[in-house]
Amino acid sequence: MKALIVDDEFTSQLILQKLLMEHGETRVVSTGKEAIDAFSEALMLGDRFDLICLDIMMPDIDGQHVLKEIRALEDIEGLHGDDAAKVIMISSLNDKKNIMEAFKSQCEAYLVKPIDGEKLYEHLETFGMILK
């Protein structure tokens, strides 16, 4: 599994990296622009991300917009369903508006901070990315 961690909080980056590193390669970026650039570059090189852990509140481009951009790039490449990256929104925002917007933009899961490793692993198991 190749994962992209997108979060501007250093502690969240470390936690996610620790939780995911035993299951594959991880790349960490701190801004929405860096996320879009990393995702585009991976697509261009044919080395796509399987998983994206995406924070909503970031200093430049928020995670909701980043998700829409990622899905648009996948659409251009004809990547849908199982071929598309699995996106888990991870945010301290726990309101219906943000949750509904994330699912409308095609995230597969939404976790509220603080990060619960067991819930993260449950989603990864559901996606078929890890075995328990």
N, C-alpha and C positions, 0 to 999 in steps of 0.2 A: 504494500500500500504506500502510495506517495501522497503526503498531506501538506497542505498550505495552511499555516496558522496566521490569521490576520487580526491583530489586536495591538492597540497602542499602549497597553499596560504591561510593563515588564513582568510583573508577578504572574499575570494570566498567561503570558507567553511561556514562561518557565513551566508552569503547571501543565499546560497543554502539551508542551514538548516532552515533558517527563512521561505523561500518560500515553503518548503516541509513539515515542521513539522505539520502543521494543517491538512495535508492529510494522515498522517500515521507516522510510525516509521522511524527514520533515524539513520544511522551509518556513522561516518566520519573517513576516514583514509587519511594519508598524502603521502604514497608512493605506487608505483606499486606493490611491494612485499606484502605490507599489504593488498592491494586490492585483489590480487590473493588468499592470505591466508584466508581473510574474506569470499570471495566468495566460496572457497573450503569447509570451515567449515560450512557455511550455507547449502550448498548442502548435506554434510554428515549428518547434523542434520535434514534434511528435512524441513528447514525453509528458503526457497530460497528468494532472493531479486527479487522484481518485476521491479525495476528501478535502473539503475546505471548511475550516472552523473560522467563522466570520463574526467579528464584533460589530455592533451597530454604531455606537457612538465613537467616532474617530475625528481627528482634527481637520481633515481636508474633505474627503468624500465619505459620506456615511455608508455603513454596511448595506443598507437597503438599496442604495443606488449601485453599489458594487455588485450586488447579487443580480440586479437587472442587467448590468453590463456583461457579466459572466454568462448569463443565459443567452444574451444576444450574440455573443461571440460563439457559443456552442451552436446556436441556431444556424449561423453562417456556415459552420463546419459540418452541419447535419448531425450533430450529436444530441440525441434525445434518450430518455428513459435510462436503461442500464448503461448506455455509453457515456452519459453525462456525469459530471462530478456530483458527488453527494455533498450537499451543503448543510452544515449545522450552524444555525445562528446561535451565538453565545453572547448574552448581553445582560446587563443589570436591569434593563427595561422589561417590565413584566405586565405591560398594559395590553389590552385587547387590540388596540389600533396597530401597534408595532408587530404583534404576533400575527395578526391577520394579514398585514401587508407582506410580511416575510413569506408566509405560505402562499399568498397570491402570486408572489414572484418566484415561486417554485423551490423554496428550501425544503429539505426533507425532514428537518427536526429543529427544535428551538429549545435551548437550555438557558436557564436563568442563573446568573452568577450569584454566589460563588460556585465555581465549577464542581460538579459532583461526578467523580470518576466512574462510579458504578452506572450512572445514567448515561454517560458518554459511551461506555463499553456496551451497554444494552443496545444503543442505536447502532453502533458498529457491528454488533452481532446480527441485528435485524437486516442491515445492509449486506451481510455476507462478507464483511471485511475482516472479521476475527472470529475465531471459534472459542467458545467457553468451555 
